[in-house]
């Protein structure tokens, strides 16, 4: 078997690099503006398509939605952090929730322009609104870094609108949570080390995994991710009872004091292959037509410092799909610390449809 090509993989600081733009003061409320500098990662673009002589399918051509989903609250966090500069570190506001709607596909050949405005602020809780848009034309340097002059181009309609809430830390007097996966799936997880499982597929679609087995991480940034083989556990269960487990940790160092960035690493991770995996469970893995997120909410259940990833410790994402109807699937992602603490939860709703009708698929079978 050929060894997968080694790709350059960016750290959080590199992949999520933002430039501050001049504020927009044309309205009664000042809007603070930022611009992304690096092309958004695209699922499947590093697979060796040339080896089989076909172009990448449509489902692999859009930018990974978690990039702009992460950059929007990052811009909001940088605004709030500037306001908190005089606060002691133990009292600074941390991200509490992210609630976003995807309205247009993101493109990797141009930057995201992020407009941050205030919705509400009190002493302990505050809310920011972020609209993300892109120029209607590709960047002057589409492979990055994007020049700041790109921000002067005519912009299209928003591709994402996000509401981010921030909260100051409080002591935890009581704790209630479910049993962590480290206990519930101990027999499976103890069968090998986290990085001895297969690398998380670049595009977790059954047909693509069969064409390109074991192609490694590609250029996926920020995190190392490994997918646990849950096929034996899932074999006799209905879809809502099935689980997928993904180990992950930082690819490169991220300062522990930047707790909001650590929170955003978890949100970035929890979107990985989300609807693709549901498509496989539904039997669409060889016939996937559309997989598109509509909305994605992420809630942090702990103080921000408890979401910090230390050293080489492995975190776990536990994914499940409790509902599918009307061509839409609901996904729940539980984020567990290496010590088994339930740190955050993601909820996502998206469209997922096969290319063929159910009757056509059954006829083929």
ABEGO torsion letter per residue (X at the ends): XBBBBBBBBBBAAAAABBBBBBBBAABABBBBBBBBABBBBBBGAABBAAAAGBBBBAAAABBBAAAAAAAAAAAAAAAAAAAAAABBAAABBBBABBBBBBABBBBAABBBBBBBBBABBBAABBBBBBBBBBBABBBABAAOBBBAAAAABBBBBBABBBBBBBBBBBBBABBBBBBBAAAAAAAAAAABBAAABBBBBABBBAAAAAABBGAEAEABBGBBBBBBBAAAAAAABBAAABBBBBBBBBABBBBAABAAAAAAAAAAAAABGAAAAAAAAAGAAAABABBBBABBBBBBABBAAAABBBEABBBBBBBBBABBBGGBBBBBBBBBBAAGBBABBBBBBBBBBBABBAAAAAAAX
